[in-house]
Amino acid sequence: MTGGGARGGVAGPAAGDAAGLRRVLDPPGVLPQAARRLDTDPRIRPDEVRVRVERLNLDAASYRQLHTAHGGDPDAIRREVLEIVAERGKMHNPVTGSGGMLVGVVEEAGPESPLGLRRGDRIATLVSLTLTPLAITDGLARWDGLSEQVPAEGHAILFARSIAAVLPDDLPVPLALSVMDVCGAPALTHRVVTRAAERPDAERPPVQRLAAERAAVASAARRGGERAAGRPGPVVAVLGAAGKSGSLSLAAARRAGAGRTIGLVPTQAEEEALAATGLADRVVRADARDPVAVAAAIGEPADVTVVCVDVPGCEHGAILATAPGGTVVFFSMATSFPAAALGAEGLAADVTMLIGNGYVPGHAEMALGLVREVPEVRGLFTARVGADSAE
């Protein structure tokens, strides 16, 4: 088994039941993600799956908020995570509204579950912890509170419309979990960049065509004329490019036919680390929360701008950096979508804005493939996850 692909699919017409409506305790009538509290009863219904939890992966925005709120005190961070899960029956950070995902082993699969999982399968859930019934039984005693990855014991419940992937046996669990946590980003980036690359030149605004032509000359020179013939690919800018979703998005953009990639990072250390990988044609440094600085650093207007920054306030810089007719993809759970919409209106920016919802068919396979095939991506992940990801 070297895959990592999700088994099964989406349930039929009883969408509410298939999505776990019966597990909602408060308030009635909402789906699990919007609920304040979920039922964590380990007894499963015929279309559910119970998973023995081994490790949680808190999403970056949630962990950053917890770390900041408690001044980095690991005991306080651990205590708040336990309180959230005990109170809500799920890991749903009330400040960021986000959660993460988990790794575990299937203990029991109901006979009507469409997920195709079997007892003993070691899986990663590809749905958010904000909608996954979760009970923790070990007090998170093995977690040092200093990283997003959380060794844990307990159980979780998957619904008929949940998504899960059997873990590959050729990658360490911490590394695979870290990749799967952000696997929606490279898949959607690949889709958007592919469509931008296929867009006829006649439909592209003049400023976009000029930037693309200039990028084509520079790119062809660097790559020995590889792109000298034919239309250049789109310019792609990634904010937060040295992080997990950012590095994967850069690799996916290049694979999808980007003519030029620009990676924006906040610090000199990240600038040097990303530049050393060669994942971006150009690495620039700026605070993603400073719109003018972002636009100045990016320079040429981007056809596609991908936001992978886990702090609030990065919407306007992404919009300013994007060419008329271009696309901004927001992957960060720290994004304020009203700020993005109203900011684009206030700037008279003719851009399409997409919410990265974390799911694209085949997203886990694509992300794992990039980590396997692009050593520079794996190196960045290993450096972030820690030593155990290299075992």
PLY file of the C-alpha trace (Angstrom):
ply
format ascii 1.0
element vertex 391
property float x
property float y
property float z
element edge 390
property int vertex1
property int vertex2
end_header
0.00 0.00 0.00
1.73 3.20 -1.19
-1.26 5.25 -2.20
-2.87 7.57 0.28
-5.97 7.92 -1.87
-9.38 8.31 -0.33
-11.67 5.33 -0.57
-15.37 5.67 -1.12
-17.33 8.78 -2.00
-20.27 10.90 -1.07
-23.51 9.56 0.26
-26.90 9.83 -1.43
-29.84 12.17 -1.10
-30.30 12.19 2.69
-27.68 14.93 2.89
-28.43 16.02 6.45
-28.18 12.52 7.90
-25.16 11.68 5.75
-23.44 14.86 6.94
-23.99 14.02 10.61
-27.06 16.08 11.46
-28.06 13.47 14.05
-24.87 14.21 16.01
-25.75 17.88 16.53
-26.78 18.60 20.14
-26.90 22.39 20.09
-28.43 24.28 18.37
-30.89 22.04 16.56
-31.26 22.26 12.79
-27.67 23.18 11.87
-24.97 21.02 10.35
-22.05 19.83 12.52
-19.61 22.53 11.46
-21.98 25.30 12.60
-22.99 23.50 15.81
-21.88 24.63 19.25
-21.81 21.06 20.55
-21.70 17.57 19.04
-22.57 14.13 20.38
-19.41 12.02 20.80
-21.17 8.76 21.76
-18.80 5.98 20.58
-21.73 3.80 19.50
-21.89 4.28 15.75
-24.88 4.37 13.44
-24.95 2.10 10.36
-23.37 4.72 8.07
-20.72 5.98 10.51
-17.11 5.03 11.25
-15.37 5.19 14.63
-11.65 6.00 14.62
-9.16 5.48 17.46
-7.27 8.76 17.55
-3.45 8.75 17.44
-2.56 12.32 16.53
-4.28 15.64 15.89
-2.95 18.30 13.55
-4.19 21.73 14.61
-4.49 24.13 11.70
-1.85 26.86 11.61
-4.20 29.78 12.28
-5.72 28.07 15.32
-2.39 27.07 16.84
-0.92 30.52 16.26
-3.91 32.13 18.02
-3.65 29.74 20.98
0.11 30.26 21.25
-0.27 34.04 21.15
-3.19 34.15 23.57
-1.25 32.17 26.18
2.17 33.71 25.62
3.55 30.37 24.45
2.76 28.66 27.79
2.44 24.98 26.77
0.38 24.00 29.81
-2.13 26.77 29.15
-2.33 25.88 25.46
-2.92 22.21 26.31
-5.54 23.12 28.88
-7.50 25.29 26.45
-7.52 22.62 23.72
-8.87 20.11 26.24
-11.52 22.59 27.37
-12.65 23.29 23.81
-12.96 19.60 22.96
-14.74 18.76 26.23
-17.20 21.62 25.87
-17.92 21.35 22.15
-17.40 17.66 21.38
-15.03 18.72 18.60
-11.88 20.80 18.14
-13.40 24.08 16.98
-11.40 27.13 18.02
-14.00 29.76 18.95
-11.68 32.64 17.99
-10.43 31.50 14.57
-13.39 29.24 13.76
-10.96 26.58 12.56
-9.74 23.19 13.74
-7.42 20.88 11.83
-7.53 17.13 11.13
-6.37 13.85 12.63
-4.69 10.49 12.15
-6.04 7.30 13.65
-6.99 3.67 13.16
-10.46 2.50 12.16
-12.01 0.63 15.09
-15.43 -0.02 13.59
-17.13 0.77 10.27
-20.89 0.62 9.96
-22.32 -1.72 7.31
-23.88 1.20 5.41
-20.83 3.46 5.42
-19.88 4.46 1.85
-16.30 5.37 2.77
-14.89 1.91 2.01
-12.85 1.84 5.22
-12.06 -1.37 7.07
-11.22 -2.16 10.66
-7.50 -1.69 11.17
-7.02 0.88 8.39
-4.69 3.66 9.45
-6.18 6.84 8.05
-6.00 10.61 7.96
-9.28 12.47 8.01
-9.58 14.99 5.20
-12.43 16.90 6.82
-12.07 19.57 9.48
-12.02 18.85 13.19
-14.63 21.64 13.43
-17.24 19.15 12.24
-15.80 15.86 13.55
-17.16 14.47 16.85
-14.07 14.04 19.03
-13.40 12.79 22.56
-9.94 12.88 24.17
-9.17 10.42 26.97
-5.47 10.92 27.83
-5.47 14.59 28.81
-3.00 15.18 25.95
-0.29 14.04 28.37
2.22 13.33 25.57
1.85 16.73 23.87
4.44 19.36 24.72
2.13 22.14 23.53
4.87 23.54 21.31
3.78 22.36 17.88
0.67 21.94 15.73
0.95 18.14 15.87
-0.67 16.69 18.97
-0.18 13.07 20.11
-3.54 12.07 21.57
-5.75 9.19 22.63
-9.50 9.08 22.22
-12.03 8.48 19.48
-13.59 10.36 16.58
-16.64 9.75 14.41
-16.77 10.01 10.61
-20.04 10.49 8.73
-21.15 9.13 5.38
-20.11 12.42 3.74
-16.77 12.61 5.51
-13.55 12.08 3.58
-10.61 10.00 4.72
-7.42 8.70 3.14
-5.55 5.54 4.03
-2.06 6.60 5.05
0.76 5.71 2.66
3.38 3.36 4.01
6.30 5.12 2.30
6.05 8.36 4.30
6.39 8.92 8.05
3.06 9.57 9.76
3.88 13.11 10.98
4.96 14.08 7.47
1.92 12.51 5.78
-0.41 14.16 8.28
1.21 17.54 7.74
0.83 17.19 3.97
-2.77 16.01 4.07
-3.71 18.89 6.36
-3.11 21.32 3.48
-3.66 19.08 0.46
-6.53 21.19 -0.88
-4.16 24.11 -1.59
-1.96 22.59 -4.32
-4.90 20.86 -6.00
-6.94 24.05 -6.36
-3.85 26.06 -7.29
-3.13 23.55 -10.05
-6.71 23.83 -11.34
-6.73 27.65 -11.32
-3.29 27.99 -12.92
-4.16 25.42 -15.59
-7.25 27.41 -16.53
-5.26 30.65 -16.56
-2.65 29.05 -18.80
-5.35 27.92 -21.24
-6.97 31.36 -21.41
-6.62 32.84 -24.93
-4.31 35.86 -25.11
-7.09 37.90 -26.68
-9.13 37.57 -23.49
-6.32 38.77 -21.24
-6.16 42.48 -20.26
-3.25 44.39 -21.92
-1.34 44.82 -18.63
-1.62 41.09 -18.05
-0.38 40.26 -21.56
2.59 42.60 -21.22
3.60 41.10 -17.87
3.25 37.60 -19.28
5.38 38.45 -22.33
8.13 39.90 -20.17
8.00 36.88 -17.89
8.22 34.56 -20.89
11.48 36.13 -22.06
13.07 35.88 -18.62
11.75 32.37 -18.03
12.89 31.09 -21.41
16.36 32.49 -20.86
16.65 30.74 -17.50
15.32 27.46 -18.80
17.34 27.30 -21.99
14.50 28.37 -24.27
12.07 25.75 -22.96
9.18 28.22 -23.24
10.53 30.34 -26.06
7.98 29.02 -28.50
4.27 29.41 -27.88
2.35 31.51 -25.37
3.90 32.12 -21.95
2.25 30.75 -18.86
0.60 32.90 -16.20
2.45 34.76 -13.47
1.68 33.18 -10.09
2.40 34.84 -6.74
2.17 32.92 -3.46
1.96 34.80 -0.17
3.35 32.72 2.70
5.35 30.75 0.17
7.78 29.05 2.56
5.05 27.37 4.59
3.35 24.04 4.05
0.51 25.07 1.76
2.67 27.77 0.18
5.51 25.49 -0.90
3.07 22.91 -2.25
1.21 25.63 -4.14
4.43 26.84 -5.76
5.26 23.32 -6.91
1.71 22.77 -8.17
1.70 26.10 -10.04
4.91 25.24 -11.86
3.56 21.81 -12.74
0.37 23.41 -14.09
2.30 25.59 -16.51
3.05 28.82 -14.65
5.38 30.98 -16.72
6.80 32.65 -13.63
6.38 32.06 -9.90
6.95 34.61 -7.15
7.14 33.61 -3.49
6.54 36.22 -0.80
7.80 35.59 2.74
8.02 37.76 5.89
11.57 37.16 7.15
15.12 36.94 5.90
15.45 33.37 7.20
12.43 32.23 5.18
13.65 34.19 2.16
16.98 32.38 2.25
15.39 28.98 2.87
12.92 29.32 0.01
15.46 30.80 -2.40
17.73 27.82 -1.77
15.03 25.40 -2.95
14.45 27.00 -6.35
10.70 26.47 -5.99
10.06 30.12 -6.90
11.61 31.99 -9.82
11.80 35.02 -7.54
11.61 35.27 -3.75
10.61 38.60 -2.19
10.17 39.76 1.36
7.35 41.86 2.82
4.78 41.86 5.59
1.69 40.36 3.95
-0.47 42.65 6.08
1.00 45.76 4.40
-0.86 46.12 1.06
1.51 48.68 -0.47
4.60 46.71 0.55
3.14 43.50 -0.89
2.27 45.10 -4.24
5.71 46.74 -4.44
7.53 43.52 -3.60
5.56 41.42 -6.10
6.14 44.08 -8.76
4.65 42.67 -11.94
0.91 42.03 -11.64
0.14 38.37 -10.96
-2.41 36.46 -12.99
-3.00 34.21 -9.97
-2.30 35.17 -6.36
-2.48 32.43 -3.73
-2.78 33.46 -0.07
-1.35 30.92 2.40
-0.64 33.26 5.33
-2.00 32.23 8.73
-2.46 35.75 10.15
-5.36 38.19 9.62
-5.15 41.26 7.41
-3.62 39.92 4.20
-6.60 40.44 1.90
-5.85 43.86 0.44
-2.23 43.19 -0.41
-3.25 40.11 -2.39
-5.84 42.11 -4.30
-3.40 44.94 -5.10
-0.81 42.45 -6.35
-3.24 40.82 -8.80
-3.68 41.94 -12.39
-7.09 43.07 -13.73
-8.98 39.94 -14.72
-6.80 37.81 -12.47
-7.69 35.44 -9.64
-7.00 35.51 -5.91
-7.24 32.21 -4.04
-7.60 32.49 -0.25
-6.49 29.39 1.64
-5.87 30.87 5.07
-8.48 30.37 7.77
-7.42 33.79 9.05
-8.97 35.43 5.98
-11.79 37.93 6.49
-14.04 37.42 3.54
-15.98 40.68 4.13
-12.65 42.52 4.14
-11.70 40.82 0.87
-14.99 41.60 -0.86
-15.26 45.18 0.37
-11.59 45.81 -0.22
-11.82 44.70 -3.85
-14.84 46.95 -4.30
-13.08 49.91 -2.70
-10.02 49.39 -4.91
-12.16 48.98 -8.06
-10.30 45.71 -8.55
-11.65 43.46 -11.29
-10.47 40.19 -9.78
-12.11 36.85 -9.15
-11.77 35.73 -5.53
-11.99 32.07 -4.57
-12.32 30.43 -1.17
-10.11 27.37 -0.89
-12.52 24.96 0.77
-9.96 22.21 1.27
-11.50 19.72 -1.13
-10.70 19.03 -4.77
-11.08 15.49 -6.15
-7.71 13.74 -5.97
-6.22 16.38 -3.67
-4.49 13.95 -1.29
-2.87 11.99 -4.10
-1.60 15.18 -5.74
-0.09 16.62 -2.55
1.58 13.37 -1.55
2.90 13.00 -5.08
4.50 16.44 -4.93
6.21 15.60 -1.65
7.51 12.34 -3.10
8.65 13.84 -6.40
9.94 17.29 -5.41
12.74 16.91 -2.84
12.77 20.64 -2.13
9.14 20.51 -0.95
9.83 17.53 1.26
12.83 19.30 2.75
10.73 22.31 3.76
8.08 20.06 5.29
10.64 18.02 7.21
12.20 21.20 8.60
8.80 22.40 9.84
7.42 19.13 11.19
10.55 18.07 13.04
12.96 15.22 13.24
10.34 12.48 13.54
9.07 13.30 10.04
12.33 12.09 8.55
12.25 8.61 10.08
0 1
1 2
2 3
3 4
4 5
5 6
6 7
7 8
8 9
9 10
10 11
11 12
12 13
13 14
14 15
15 16
16 17
17 18
18 19
19 20
20 21
21 22
22 23
23 24
24 25
25 26
26 27
27 28
28 29
29 30
30 31
31 32
32 33
33 34
34 35
35 36
36 37
37 38
38 39
39 40
40 41
41 42
42 43
43 44
44 45
45 46
46 47
47 48
48 49
49 50
50 51
51 52
52 53
53 54
54 55
55 56
56 57
57 58
58 59
59 60
60 61
61 62
62 63
63 64
64 65
65 66
66 67
67 68
68 69
69 70
70 71
71 72
72 73
73 74
74 75
75 76
76 77
77 78
78 79
79 80
80 81
81 82
82 83
83 84
84 85
85 86
86 87
87 88
88 89
89 90
90 91
91 92
92 93
93 94
94 95
95 96
96 97
97 98
98 99
99 100
100 101
101 102
102 103
103 104
104 105
105 106
106 107
107 108
108 109
109 110
110 111
111 112
112 113
113 114
114 115
115 116
116 117
117 118
118 119
119 120
120 121
121 122
122 123
123 124
124 125
125 126
126 127
127 128
128 129
129 130
130 131
131 132
132 133
133 134
134 135
135 136
136 137
137 138
138 139
139 140
140 141
141 142
142 143
143 144
144 145
145 146
146 147
147 148
148 149
149 150
150 151
151 152
152 153
153 154
154 155
155 156
156 157
157 158
158 159
159 160
160 161
161 162
162 163
163 164
164 165
165 166
166 167
167 168
168 169
169 170
170 171
171 172
172 173
173 174
174 175
175 176
176 177
177 178
178 179
179 180
180 181
181 182
182 183
183 184
184 185
185 186
186 187
187 188
188 189
189 190
190 191
191 192
192 193
193 194
194 195
195 196
196 197
197 198
198 199
199 200
200 201
201 202
202 203
203 204
204 205
205 206
206 207
207 208
208 209
209 210
210 211
211 212
212 213
213 214
214 215
215 216
216 217
217 218
218 219
219 220
220 221
221 222
222 223
223 224
224 225
225 226
226 227
227 228
228 229
229 230
230 231
231 232
232 233
233 234
234 235
235 236
236 237
237 238
238 239
239 240
240 241
241 242
242 243
243 244
244 245
245 246
246 247
247 248
248 249
249 250
250 251
251 252
252 253
253 254
254 255
255 256
256 257
257 258
258 259
259 260
260 261
261 262
262 263
263 264
264 265
265 266
266 267
267 268
268 269
269 270
270 271
271 272
272 273
273 274
274 275
275 276
276 277
277 278
278 279
279 280
280 281
281 282
282 283
283 284
284 285
285 286
286 287
287 288
288 289
289 290
290 291
291 292
292 293
293 294
294 295
295 296
296 297
297 298
298 299
299 300
300 301
301 302
302 303
303 304
304 305
305 306
306 307
307 308
308 309
309 310
310 311
311 312
312 313
313 314
314 315
315 316
316 317
317 318
318 319
319 320
320 321
321 322
322 323
323 324
324 325
325 326
326 327
327 328
328 329
329 330
330 331
331 332
332 333
333 334
334 335
335 336
336 337
337 338
338 339
339 340
340 341
341 342
342 343
343 344
344 345
345 346
346 347
347 348
348 349
349 350
350 351
351 352
352 353
353 354
354 355
355 356
356 357
357 358
358 359
359 360
360 361
361 362
362 363
363 364
364 365
365 366
366 367
367 368
368 369
369 370
370 371
371 372
372 373
373 374
374 375
375 376
376 377
377 378
378 379
379 380
380 381
381 382
382 383
383 384
384 385
385 386
386 387
387 388
388 389
389 390
